[in-house]
Amino acid sequence: MNTFICYDKCGTCKKAKKWLDAHGIAYEVRPIKEENPSQDELAEWIKKSGRPVRKFFNTSGQLYRSMQLKDRLKEMSEEEMIGLLASDGMLVKRPVFLSGENVLVGFKEEEWEAAIL
């Protein structure tokens, strides 16, 4: 089963959900704020996605900015960054869509089309 990890007040999540529904793609919803990803989950997703850990941070979020992570991440190890992401779901870029071996982060329609359809 596909898993759609999102925050219900996020505009990008709403767009992605609408796109999934329009294409008849079944999924389970997992609210990221209530069900924060674990370090193990994040490590697995990062590996499967082929993206660097930094791409999993919600850089436009209030928490990211208030913690001044733009500068702090440069000095952190990958393990430390994953631990930080696991500490609060609001730090994680969303939506995250899990489908088999595919892990999609953020919503780019072309990317999702190529991976899912």
HELIX and SHEET records of a PDB file:
HELIX    1   1 GLY A   11  ALA A   22  1                                  12    
HELIX    2   2 GLN A   39  SER A   49  1                                  11    
HELIX    3   3 VAL A   53  PHE A   56  5                                   4    
HELIX    4   4 GLN A   62  SER A   66  1                                   5    
HELIX    5   5 LEU A   69  ARG A   72  1                                   4    
HELIX    6   6 LEU A   73  GLU A   75  5                                   3    
HELIX    7   7 GLU A   78  SER A   87  1                                  10    
HELIX    8   8 GLY A   89  LEU A   91  5                                   3    
HELIX    9   9 GLU A  109  ILE A  116  1                                   8    
SHEET    1   A 4 GLU A  28  PRO A  31  0                                        
SHEET    2   A 4 THR A   3  CYS A   6  1                                        
SHEET    3   A 4 VAL A  96  SER A  99 -1                                        
SHEET    4   A 4 ASN A 102  VAL A 105 -1                                        
END                                                                             
